[in-house]
Amino acid sequence: MMKINRPSDKQLLHQALEILSTHLDPSSFARFVALCQLGEGNYLKTKEQLFKRETVNSLYKKIQAFETAKHESKP
């Protein structure tokens, strides 16, 4: 019999949020989390995990790139 390893619900949610945080701008990501009422848990710990490799400069560059791409994709 083959056993399938399934992540826990908490692990799955963490993985999904990590993916979304890399593909959405910070304000859209925050809105999504608020809309889904995913506010339970330790926000400070989650924030530290999501942004642990970021600096003000790296976030600024990502925001600029996102805004540029958004404006270039409009007809």
Secondary structure per residue as TSV (DSSP state, phi and psi in degrees):
chain	resnum	aa	ss	phi	psi
A	1	M	-	360.0	131.2
A	2	M	-	-89.9	131.5
A	3	K	-	-99.3	134.1
A	4	I	-	-102.4	128.4
A	5	N	-	-87.1	117.9
A	6	R	-	-110.8	135.8
A	7	P	-	-69.9	153.3
A	8	S	-	-67.1	166.2
A	9	D	H	-58.7	-41.1
A	10	K	H	-64.6	-42.2
A	11	Q	H	-64.5	-42.0
A	12	L	H	-63.3	-44.5
A	13	L	H	-61.8	-43.0
A	14	H	H	-61.4	-44.0
A	15	Q	H	-63.0	-44.0
A	16	A	H	-64.3	-42.5
A	17	L	H	-65.9	-36.3
A	18	E	H	-63.3	-43.0
A	19	I	H	-63.8	-47.7
A	20	L	H	-62.0	-38.0
A	21	S	H	-66.5	-24.2
A	22	T	H	-86.2	-17.6
A	23	H	H	-109.6	-6.8
A	24	L	S	-117.1	151.3
A	25	D	-	-69.4	158.5
A	26	P	H	-55.6	-39.4
A	27	S	H	-71.0	-36.9
A	28	S	H	-66.2	-39.6
A	29	F	H	-62.2	-45.2
A	30	A	H	-63.6	-40.1
A	31	R	H	-62.9	-42.4
A	32	F	H	-60.2	-47.4
A	33	V	H	-60.9	-42.1
A	34	A	H	-65.5	-42.8
A	35	L	H	-61.7	-36.4
A	36	C	T	-85.6	0.5
A	37	Q	T	52.1	48.7
A	38	L	-	-93.9	25.3
A	39	G	-	-75.6	-3.7
A	40	E	-	-77.2	154.2
A	41	G	S	107.5	-170.9
A	42	N	-	-100.4	101.0
A	43	Y	H	-58.4	-42.7
A	44	L	H	-62.9	-39.4
A	45	K	H	-66.9	-43.7
A	46	T	H	-62.8	-44.4
A	47	K	H	-60.5	-43.5
A	48	E	H	-61.7	-40.8
A	49	Q	H	-67.6	-42.7
A	50	L	H	-69.1	-34.7
A	51	F	H	-115.2	18.9
A	52	K	T	-62.9	-27.1
A	53	R	T	-101.1	11.2
A	54	E	-	-101.9	151.3
A	55	T	-	-123.6	171.8
A	56	V	H	-58.6	-43.1
A	57	N	H	-64.4	-42.6
A	58	S	H	-66.7	-38.7
A	59	L	H	-67.1	-40.3
A	60	Y	H	-60.7	-44.4
A	61	K	H	-63.2	-40.5
A	62	K	H	-65.5	-40.3
A	63	I	H	-65.3	-43.7
A	64	Q	H	-60.1	-46.4
A	65	A	H	-62.5	-40.9
A	66	F	H	-64.0	-46.7
A	67	E	H	-63.6	-41.0
A	68	T	H	-62.1	-48.2
A	69	A	H	-62.5	-38.9
A	70	K	H	-63.7	-44.0
A	71	H	H	-72.3	-32.9
A	72	E	H	-72.6	-25.5
A	73	S	T	-84.5	-9.8
A	74	K	-	-77.4	141.2
A	75	P	-	-69.8	360.0
